[in-house]
Amino acid sequence: MHLIKIDPRALNENPDRMRQTKSTPQADALLLATIKAVGIVQPPVITPESGGRNGYVINAGHRRVKQAIAAGLEEIDVLVDEAANDNGAMRSMIENIAREALNPVDQWRAIERLVALGWTEEAIGVALSLAVRQIRKLRLLANVLPAMLDHMAKGDMPDERQLRTIASASLDQQKEVWKKHKPSKADPQVSWGSVAQALTKARMYARHASFGDDLAQAYGIQWIEDLFAPADEDSRYTTDVEAFLGAQQEWMTNNLPKRGMIAETTSWGEVKLPPKAERVHGKPSKSDCTAMYLDRDGRVQSVHYRMPAAKKSKDGGMATGTDAADESTAVSKPRPDVTRKGVEIIGDFRTDALHEALARAPVEDDALMALLILAFAGQNVSVDSGSGGTYYGNRRIARHAATLFDQDGKLVLDMDTLRVAARSILVEVLSCRENRTDSGIVARVAGEVVGADNFLPNMGTDDFLSCLSRTALEGSCKDASVLPRQKVKDTRAALVEHFKEGRFVYPAALFAPDKVALFAWLAKNVVTAADEADDQVEDPDAGEEDGGEASDDEAFREAAE
């Protein structure tokens, strides 16, 4: 066997090679990166072609030759061996079966050797096509007990969080914990979670502190730097939990807002509000209160809440529970025209019809864009606000928005693509279902615009008609020219038979919204806009000398003017 240099393009593949399955693109990319960085470390083995032909066949190293060509190498080193009787089949099989990938511990030792030779972590990452974070994770093994390393070398590795906890502990602490958690013949696996938990020390991070250096010095807090944390974050911490929490408490006391209180938390970390207090999840008003508390990580959190308004008795005083009770005689309420189940069925029918109309019915571009904007005013829609508010996110909407980008990350301004994405987002957002996804009146408006009434199914079924009252059934009979029967079930059966081959849509199920409800929704949102302007007043008591806030109708008229 001797070493020569040869053009990799002049080598022929061995038809009897062992590995016929194509390698993954990730594996090929890794090999290509290493060849570009350091060249071919282990020369491929070739043999002369049989039959007297002048050429060489690759005996071992097909992937190395292929990626050398992809890297643009003109020549590579190869080992020339004598041809075997079986065309190298046995040798190829032995090479692929006997080869074993380096375990993480050996990888770490190899990385440490490269670092000692002057390689940087970034250069090693480029050469091995590994993320720098992965290289730093492996380098944590330098602080692990040798007995633990021997076990990790067998392939039983902790995750990154557990490894960081183990590496941050002293070797003496690791040794004591390892005695209790090391593997045995009966249980060869190690519970790394238990090991990490036994080594965990309560840490309070500087990035979670609201107090400054003055309180840190007053409470004797010494910050410790976490050398293995990512470089782009403040990794300082302290194990003096009592001092950290004391400084946080003092900061809250010094910065407590007007109408504020320091609240305690439950064992689950939830804030304890005063009895009968109602938590405010949206924008607080001037009369709302603030509760500040410490969460499980020691961070200062705040929530807003409001107390119920005191009820007034008829004589102008504060009413007691008995005085406030309704003294009128209870009157049994008549059955509504549509039961709750019927309302839910209508909501499902509306939603399905709306979605089908949005997917199939012709919609002009200006209407489509208007509906898209309107959809985000739905009561079931919430997004991450750039203004700093805390809202819920929606990855399903982001999934459709991602289709607007090409492979280079450029926004595609193609109208066909925009129309598909807009319809998909509207389908994702708008809902009439009687649950937490209900978009409210905006879905009704959208359904009327796109003609979703035409996609409503036949409601002349026993399942739906059983949800209608006698009055509603008899009203449906008039519209269908069906004579009401003496018994409700007979009337319902007649309607089911009449609409068996036809289509019946209950009038209240149509999408057109009630104008009173629509104007009430508009007035509510105009008042909200006026309230936002009022919030700009610096003096919290300003504007209250004239008898308090204006009514909804007055605010609506003022906004309209």
Buried (B, 14 or more C-beta within 10 A) or exposed (E): EEEEEBEBEEBEEBEBBBEEEEBEEEEBEBBBBBBBBEEBEEBBBBBBEEEEEEEBBBBBBBBBBBBBBBBEBEEBEBBBBEBBEEBBBEBBBEBEEEEEEEBBBEBBBBBBEBBEEEBEBEBBBBBBBBEBEBBBBBBBBEBBBEEBBEBBBEEEBBEBEBBBBBBBBEEEBBBEBBEEBBEEEEEEEBBBBEBBEBBEEEBBBBEBBBBEEEBBEEBEBEBBEBEBBEEEEBBBBBEBEEBBBBBBBBBBEEEBEEBBBEBEBEEEEEBEBEEEBEEBEEEBEBEBBBBBBBEEEBBBBBBBBBBEEEEEEEEEEEBEEEBBEEEEEEEEEEEBBBBEEBBBBBBBBBBBBBBBBBBEBEBEEEEBBBBBEBBBBBBBBBEEEEEEEEEEEBEEBEEBEEEBEEEEEEEEEEEEBBBBBBBBBBBBBBBBBBEEBBBBBBBBBBBBBBBBBEBBBBBBBEEBBBBBBBEBBBBBBEEBEBEBBEEBEEBBBBBBEBBEEEEBBBEEBBBEBEEEEBEBBEBEEBBEEBBEEBEEEEEEEEEEEEEEBBEBEEBBEEBEE
